[in-house]
């Protein structure tokens, strides 16, 4: 494309199919303890 | 829903509901702003005043292509899914063990009030800790990965119990086919070579509390007599980080009203050689002199921008480091269930006091009305659990319209409670900063993509 550069073309909706296994880290166990940052947690499904 | 913004020379378009991110030229940026509410012919007419008509037509085609591919103007289809997801029976998978309600520092901003959480000084006994681990295993259902954070106060003031509990956990995980991930947060005062070796062997992550520049750190994190702690702890943290291969740890600072120029603190930590850095805003009521107020926000926003620009520069120079609040995974990352269902406090994540009482999280400890039970009887106040269970992005009016909801998961329930009296409220100042951090994190990704392609720096 000439006018648009997509950094990703993900769709979060795809993660509805296999998501929600709950094996990933609880956000407050990483560093924060005062905020809620989940966007940077890793998915542990299929590991 | 679209969120579009300009940052560091980039025109960024986030398609909120799909998570797609696009860097666009000025024409598409202007087109997207009017696209949904303006008929196509009118779009062409309006934009042709500033751009060549053939370019406008081409831009419309590109936008339509992405829309058809589900990467622009997508709908939010998740509300029923998340509501059903949250209704599932809960398991407990993470505990914050308040191993010591006491501290050897007297940090001014401590929400635990020098470790005591509005109560009396106390150490968790091995017996209480063991029952907490048993409780976790018994209530973890099919979850394999179990997390236990040794927290305080200062956990190293009760190190012998930490050591014994880890040994007990290692024995139990084999019996029950679980994996314990132990983590520990420390101020470093009691850190020794022996303790360092233990932490490196057993802890999946360690959080090292340090605020950045010496004067900033010593002002907020003194000993009880008033003397600063920086010179004692810093060499030990530098050594620990190196001994862990610069991974699986965070140096974790807090910035306040007194160091709104916190980018300098982050960079001070980076200059000391740390690669895993988290410096976060203090959360405190406005009555505290160090609290971050609405009036502080413009300066703080500029500081986040400044830090993001510096990180882009340092990455190019091979001097990169991770800043926890700018970490974002655009192509992977958590599933939508995780993103929208909240942090798990009160359901899969609980805090345990030295006496074995259970609370929704560490920040509720001391709020007696939120005591949920104890390690002997388990969760007896299921009404509290159910209140937290229904707490998700869609239970919060303000989150429904916010572009950052897939990144903060509706924010911190404790902050909402402390500022609005309701766990489904919103701590507005925190929300403002969260939105800024998401914007900066995405900009950094745009700059990294340019760098990979050899595009000149903006």
HADDOCK unambig.tbl for C-alpha pairs under 7 A between the chains (distance, minus, plus):
assign (segid A and resid 1 and name CA) (segid B and resid 62 and name CA) 6.80 0.50 0.50
assign (segid A and resid 3 and name CA) (segid B and resid 24 and name CA) 5.77 0.50 0.50
assign (segid A and resid 3 and name CA) (segid B and resid 25 and name CA) 5.52 0.50 0.50
assign (segid A and resid 3 and name CA) (segid B and resid 28 and name CA) 6.64 0.50 0.50
assign (segid A and resid 3 and name CA) (segid B and resid 59 and name CA) 6.37 0.50 0.50
assign (segid A and resid 4 and name CA) (segid B and resid 22 and name CA) 6.42 0.50 0.50
assign (segid A and resid 4 and name CA) (segid B and resid 23 and name CA) 5.88 0.50 0.50
assign (segid A and resid 4 and name CA) (segid B and resid 24 and name CA) 4.49 0.50 0.50
assign (segid A and resid 4 and name CA) (segid B and resid 25 and name CA) 6.70 0.50 0.50
assign (segid A and resid 5 and name CA) (segid B and resid 22 and name CA) 5.58 0.50 0.50
assign (segid A and resid 5 and name CA) (segid B and resid 23 and name CA) 5.11 0.50 0.50
assign (segid A and resid 5 and name CA) (segid B and resid 24 and name CA) 6.20 0.50 0.50
assign (segid A and resid 6 and name CA) (segid B and resid 21 and name CA) 5.92 0.50 0.50
assign (segid A and resid 6 and name CA) (segid B and resid 22 and name CA) 4.20 0.50 0.50
assign (segid A and resid 6 and name CA) (segid B and resid 23 and name CA) 6.15 0.50 0.50
assign (segid A and resid 7 and name CA) (segid B and resid 21 and name CA) 5.50 0.50 0.50
assign (segid A and resid 7 and name CA) (segid B and resid 22 and name CA) 5.69 0.50 0.50
assign (segid A and resid 7 and name CA) (segid B and resid 446 and name CA) 6.94 0.50 0.50
assign (segid A and resid 8 and name CA) (segid B and resid 20 and name CA) 5.65 0.50 0.50
assign (segid A and resid 8 and name CA) (segid B and resid 21 and name CA) 5.89 0.50 0.50
assign (segid A and resid 8 and name CA) (segid B and resid 330 and name CA) 6.53 0.50 0.50
assign (segid A and resid 8 and name CA) (segid B and resid 331 and name CA) 6.10 0.50 0.50
assign (segid A and resid 9 and name CA) (segid B and resid 20 and name CA) 5.14 0.50 0.50
assign (segid A and resid 9 and name CA) (segid B and resid 71 and name CA) 6.06 0.50 0.50
assign (segid A and resid 10 and name CA) (segid B and resid 18 and name CA) 6.51 0.50 0.50
assign (segid A and resid 10 and name CA) (segid B and resid 19 and name CA) 6.24 0.50 0.50
assign (segid A and resid 10 and name CA) (segid B and resid 20 and name CA) 5.46 0.50 0.50
assign (segid A and resid 10 and name CA) (segid B and resid 331 and name CA) 6.26 0.50 0.50
assign (segid A and resid 11 and name CA) (segid B and resid 18 and name CA) 4.37 0.50 0.50
assign (segid A and resid 11 and name CA) (segid B and resid 19 and name CA) 6.06 0.50 0.50
assign (segid A and resid 11 and name CA) (segid B and resid 20 and name CA) 6.74 0.50 0.50
assign (segid A and resid 12 and name CA) (segid B and resid 18 and name CA) 4.91 0.50 0.50
assign (segid A and resid 12 and name CA) (segid B and resid 19 and name CA) 5.97 0.50 0.50
assign (segid A and resid 12 and name CA) (segid B and resid 335 and name CA) 6.97 0.50 0.50
assign (segid A and resid 12 and name CA) (segid B and resid 336 and name CA) 6.00 0.50 0.50
assign (segid A and resid 13 and name CA) (segid B and resid 18 and name CA) 6.60 0.50 0.50
assign (segid A and resid 15 and name CA) (segid B and resid 335 and name CA) 5.07 0.50 0.50
assign (segid A and resid 15 and name CA) (segid B and resid 336 and name CA) 6.03 0.50 0.50
assign (segid A and resid 16 and name CA) (segid B and resid 335 and name CA) 7.00 0.50 0.50
assign (segid A and resid 16 and name CA) (segid B and resid 336 and name CA) 6.35 0.50 0.50
assign (segid A and resid 16 and name CA) (segid B and resid 337 and name CA) 6.98 0.50 0.50
assign (segid A and resid 19 and name CA) (segid B and resid 335 and name CA) 5.32 0.50 0.50
assign (segid A and resid 19 and name CA) (segid B and resid 337 and name CA) 6.27 0.50 0.50
assign (segid A and resid 20 and name CA) (segid B and resid 335 and name CA) 6.80 0.50 0.50
assign (segid A and resid 20 and name CA) (segid B and resid 337 and name CA) 5.29 0.50 0.50
assign (segid A and resid 20 and name CA) (segid B and resid 338 and name CA) 6.36 0.50 0.50
assign (segid A and resid 23 and name CA) (segid B and resid 143 and name CA) 6.41 0.50 0.50
assign (segid A and resid 23 and name CA) (segid B and resid 145 and name CA) 5.97 0.50 0.50
assign (segid A and resid 26 and name CA) (segid B and resid 94 and name CA) 6.96 0.50 0.50
assign (segid A and resid 26 and name CA) (segid B and resid 343 and name CA) 6.53 0.50 0.50
assign (segid A and resid 27 and name CA) (segid B and resid 343 and name CA) 6.05 0.50 0.50
assign (segid A and resid 29 and name CA) (segid B and resid 149 and name CA) 6.54 0.50 0.50
assign (segid A and resid 31 and name CA) (segid B and resid 207 and name CA) 6.30 0.50 0.50
assign (segid A and resid 31 and name CA) (segid B and resid 250 and name CA) 6.61 0.50 0.50
assign (segid A and resid 31 and name CA) (segid B and resid 252 and name CA) 6.89 0.50 0.50
assign (segid A and resid 35 and name CA) (segid B and resid 411 and name CA) 6.54 0.50 0.50
assign (segid A and resid 35 and name CA) (segid B and resid 412 and name CA) 5.37 0.50 0.50
assign (segid A and resid 36 and name CA) (segid B and resid 343 and name CA) 6.55 0.50 0.50
assign (segid A and resid 36 and name CA) (segid B and resid 408 and name CA) 5.45 0.50 0.50
assign (segid A and resid 36 and name CA) (segid B and resid 409 and name CA) 6.90 0.50 0.50
assign (segid A and resid 36 and name CA) (segid B and resid 411 and name CA) 5.00 0.50 0.50
assign (segid A and resid 36 and name CA) (segid B and resid 412 and name CA) 5.12 0.50 0.50
assign (segid A and resid 37 and name CA) (segid B and resid 407 and name CA) 6.34 0.50 0.50
assign (segid A and resid 37 and name CA) (segid B and resid 408 and name CA) 4.78 0.50 0.50
assign (segid A and resid 38 and name CA) (segid B and resid 339 and name CA) 6.21 0.50 0.50
assign (segid A and resid 38 and name CA) (segid B and resid 407 and name CA) 5.62 0.50 0.50
assign (segid A and resid 38 and name CA) (segid B and resid 408 and name CA) 5.61 0.50 0.50
assign (segid A and resid 38 and name CA) (segid B and resid 409 and name CA) 6.39 0.50 0.50
assign (segid A and resid 39 and name CA) (segid B and resid 328 and name CA) 5.88 0.50 0.50
assign (segid A and resid 39 and name CA) (segid B and resid 333 and name CA) 6.58 0.50 0.50
assign (segid A and resid 39 and name CA) (segid B and resid 334 and name CA) 6.72 0.50 0.50
assign (segid A and resid 39 and name CA) (segid B and resid 339 and name CA) 6.87 0.50 0.50
assign (segid A and resid 39 and name CA) (segid B and resid 406 and name CA) 6.82 0.50 0.50
assign (segid A and resid 39 and name CA) (segid B and resid 407 and name CA) 4.13 0.50 0.50
assign (segid A and resid 39 and name CA) (segid B and resid 408 and name CA) 6.51 0.50 0.50
assign (segid A and resid 40 and name CA) (segid B and resid 327 and name CA) 5.38 0.50 0.50
assign (segid A and resid 40 and name CA) (segid B and resid 328 and name CA) 4.69 0.50 0.50
assign (segid A and resid 40 and name CA) (segid B and resid 329 and name CA) 6.01 0.50 0.50
assign (segid A and resid 40 and name CA) (segid B and resid 333 and name CA) 6.39 0.50 0.50
assign (segid A and resid 41 and name CA) (segid B and resid 333 and name CA) 6.08 0.50 0.50
assign (segid A and resid 41 and name CA) (segid B and resid 334 and name CA) 6.12 0.50 0.50
assign (segid A and resid 42 and name CA) (segid B and resid 333 and name CA) 5.16 0.50 0.50
assign (segid A and resid 42 and name CA) (segid B and resid 334 and name CA) 5.89 0.50 0.50
assign (segid A and resid 43 and name CA) (segid B and resid 333 and name CA) 5.60 0.50 0.50
assign (segid A and resid 43 and name CA) (segid B and resid 334 and name CA) 4.95 0.50 0.50
